[in-house]
Amino acid sequence: MSEKLLGIREKLASHIGDRVRYRQAKGRRKTEEHEGVIMETYPNIFTLYVKAQNSTVSFRYSDLLTHDVELEFLSSNDRMSHKAR
């Protein structure tokens, strides 16, 4: 695992239980935005619980590097993408 991905994983692991807002690219010009709670971090993925959908969603750490997903930590207004670590 690259250092960037490892850094992302460690940062997410330190925020388990925190509320986040995420934006997910859904096509050429479509994005989806929801709020959730970081539930778990695994070697290749992390999971969020989305109360509005009453479901758990999972993303790869590489989704943050490729900007397919952008996270905003609601408790500190910190953003997480491939630029901010």
QUITA-V143782 format. One line per field, one symbol per residue. psi: psi as a letter, one per 30 degrees, with the letter a starting at -180 (. if undefined). A space follows every 10 residues. Layout:
psi->???
This chain:
psi->kleeeeeeee eeefgkflkl kkkkkgaegk lkklkakkel klefllkkkj eefhlklkll efeeeggfkk kjjffggkkj afek.
